[in-house]
Amino acid sequence: MAAGGDNLQDPFNILGRGDPLETAALLVLAGHDDPATAYGAVSSQARQAMGLPAVAVAPGAPAELLAIRAGSVREALATATADRVVVHAGRVVARTAVHRHFPDEPQMGRTA
């Protein structure tokens, strides 16, 4: 099974972003797939359905990957962080970084 999403903020998915991690998360939520199966549907199985060669992180394999900060596939789907690096044909083609700044917390109980 392969999966993809073409519902970009339309009546079928008004929050759709065209994000494969979002599509995989929807497979977990609505299709009751486990995270690994859902991720496979939007990655390796989607490549196979499109007639693209399989990829692996190994010497000699085509460098086609999405790198995100997550400790597991489940965490990657749960957070769907925008902090990502996209590699195509061995070159970084997109890099998105999220920077969070939190002002100093007010000190409780102190008066000026």
N, C-alpha and C positions, 0 to 999 in steps of 0.2 A: 504494500500500500504506500502511495506517495501522497503528499499533501502540499498545498500552497494556498495562498490567499490573494484574491484580486479585489476584495471588498475594501476599498479605500474610502472610508467615511461615507458610505452609501447606506441606503435603507436596510441592507442585510447585516451590516456591521458598522454602525455609526461611529464607532471609535477605531475602526481599522486603520492600521499604519503600514500595511504591507511588510511587516516584520516577521521573518520566519520563526523567531522565538515566540512571538505572540500567537502565531498559528499553532505552534506545538503546544502552547499553554491551553489554547482552546480545545485541542484534541484531548488533553488531560481532563479538562473540566467538563466538556460536553460529550466527548466520545469515550470517557473513562479508560483511556490508554494510560499506561505507566509512562513516566517521563522519558525513559530511554527509547521506548517504541515511538512515542510522539516525535522526539527529536530525530530519530532515524527517518521518519516519514517526510520531514522537511529538509533533510540533508542528503544522506546517501541514496535513499529510495527516490527522492525527487530528481537527483542527478541521473539515476538509472532510467527513470521514466522519460527524461529529456534526451536520452541517448548520449549523455556525457560520460567520460571515463570515471571510474571509481578513484577516489583519492585516499591517501593515508599520510600520516606524518612519519615519513621514512625517507632515507636517501633515495633519490631518483624518482620519487613520486611527485606528481604535479602539485605545486604549492598553491592550493585553493582552500582558504580557510577563513573563519571568523573567530577572532580571539577576544574573549571577554574575561573579566575577573569573576570567577565563581569556583567554589570548591567541589561542585558536582553538577551533573546535568539538571537535577531537580532545582538546585539553587539558581542556575542560569535561567531556567524557565520561570521560576518564581519572581526573580528580580528583574529580568529582561533589561538589565542596565543599558543605558545609552553609551557607556564607556566601552568603546569597541575599536578593534583594528581589523580591517578587511584586507586580505591578501589574495590577489588574483595573478595567475601566471608568475608567481614568485616575487611579485612587487606589491608593496603596500599601496593600495589605491584609495583607501579612506581611513581616517583616524578621527574618532570622536572622543572627546574627553569631557568629563563632568567635573566641575570644580565647585565644591561647596564651601561656603564661608559662613561661619556662625559667629555673630558678634559676642563679645564677652558677656557671660551670664551676669545678671544683676546679683549682687550679694544680698542674700536674704537677711532681714533684720537690721541692716545698716541704714542709718539716716545721715544725710549730708549736713 
